[in-house]
Amino acid sequence: MKMKYSALTAGLLTAAVSIMMQAPVCAADSITVCLDWTPNTNHTGLYAAQALGYYEEAGLDVSIVQPPENGAALMCASGQAQFAVDAQDTIGAAFDMDEPLAVTTVAALIQHNTSGIMSRKEDGISSPKDLEGKVYSTWESPIELAMIEFIMKEDGGDFSKLKQIPNDITDEPAALAAHQTDSVWVFYGWSGINAQIENVDVNYLDFGQLAPVLDYYTPVLIANNDFLEEHPDTAKAFLAATAKGYEYAIENPKEAADLLISGDSTGSLADAQELVYASQEWLSGKYIDDASSWGRIDPERWNGFYTWLYENGLTTHDLTGIGFSNDYLPE
């Protein structure tokens, strides 16, 4: 495989030129966090830390904002946000440049990859090889397709027999039930749980369980490099307060879910209380999981995924060993 980020990297290169003229990093005690999507249970610890006063106790004025059209990473690199939510696979494009975006991953919001391929149970897709002859809704991302090809090949399957259609799905369980597609990439903590709520029987192929090299970090928290250099103590204070927020969500999933719903300024969760509660109950056990503490990044797992990308021609630069730090997390 010799696929590359090409289009995404080119877009980042163009945008990177323009951000040099953006506003500088703001005052040390004023923090903006840019999400990667509308508020959901990946973000609960942030909202809990804000609602419970953990940020205020640390002397921080924290704003949680929605991502701009050109993405959270660019907003963070420009200094318009000091922190942003991204994922190890997508942030790779920001590092895969001659002049990488000036951001560093400083925490794992969830310890293991909770994404995979969901399908109708009746279709019997119980292993990657079973995807042969089935319809898959794709974002047409090189990394996405390379991962699916990898797990199919490892299982003795033929990736060329996978029928691909564009992914325009907003409700994955409903789309499967309506036979709009046979399979789709989901994050189990939201879409998999939603399938249970909507009473859609599904099978699920877990990337991290199928191939350890695909157990990468998603989502993660990235930070602006200038901010980290100029205000390391403030960065540490923010992450310590955020860790408390996620620890609260682990111990109090229902109460934390309520804080997420009430803190959602978009209103997107107002009519999804049952899903938020169920998702939070499941995901609260995934924030720390088997790590020593919240946010810790295992260098071996981080590097293993980026090495895999490079060896499969998915990056032009070897990203092994770059792009992350545990130095700002609480001891």
Sequence and secondary structure as in RCSB ss.txt:
>XXXX:A:sequence
MKMKYSALTAGLLTAAVSIMMQAPVCAADSITVCLDWTPNTNHTGLYAAQALGYYEEAGLDVSIVQPPENGAALM
CASGQAQFAVDAQDTIGAAFDMDEPLAVTTVAALIQHNTSGIMSRKEDGISSPKDLEGKVYSTWESPIELAMIEF
IMKEDGGDFSKLKQIPNDITDEPAALAAHQTDSVWVFYGWSGINAQIENVDVNYLDFGQLAPVLDYYTPVLIANN
DFLEEHPDTAKAFLAATAKGYEYAIENPKEAADLLISGDSTGSLADAQELVYASQEWLSGKYIDDASSWGRIDPE
RWNGFYTWLYENGLTTHDLTGIGFSNDYLPE
>XXXX:A:secstr
     HHHHHHHHHHHHHHTTS     TTEEEEE SSSS GGGHHHHHHHHTTHHHHTT EEEEE   TT HHHH
HHTTS SEEEE HHHHHHHHSSSS  SEEEEEESSSS  EEEEEEGGGT  SGGGGTT EEEE   HHHHHHHHH
HHHHTT  GGG EEEE   S HHHHHHTTS SEEEEEIIIIIHHHHHTT  EEEEEHHHH GGG    SEEEEEH
HHHHH HHHHHHHHHHHHHHHHHHHH HHHHHHHHHHH TT TTTT HHHHHHHHHHHTTTSSTTSSSTB   HH
HHHHHHHHHHHTTS SS  TT SB  TTS  
